[in-house]
Amino acid sequence: MAKRAASATMGSEVLTEAKRMAVAMQCQRLVEDATRAPPRCKLCTLPHPTTACPTHPQHEKMDIAKQRRLCLLCLLSLAQEKQRVL
């Protein structure tokens, strides 16, 4: 019976430690997300997501991406895209 009680105590300690670590990791992620610089637009380099670029109308975005030789799926330069695949 003593073994079972010790096992239950150890199990609850492990569970408590796992919860503590999970909370610490979530807090760390929140801090990192809050301090990270906003993404730069690949089209105009202003601090906003490329998909929300107010500088260029939607019909111009494809032409700009082609002129700058960007991958039309991820908007990385084609040279970067080739290196990423290899």
HELIX and SHEET records of a PDB file:
HELIX    1   1 ALA A    2  THR A   35  1                                  34    
HELIX    2   2 THR A   50  ALA A   52  5                                   3    
HELIX    3   3 GLN A   58  GLN A   67  1                                  10    
HELIX    4   4 LEU A   78  VAL A   85  1                                   8    
END                                                                             
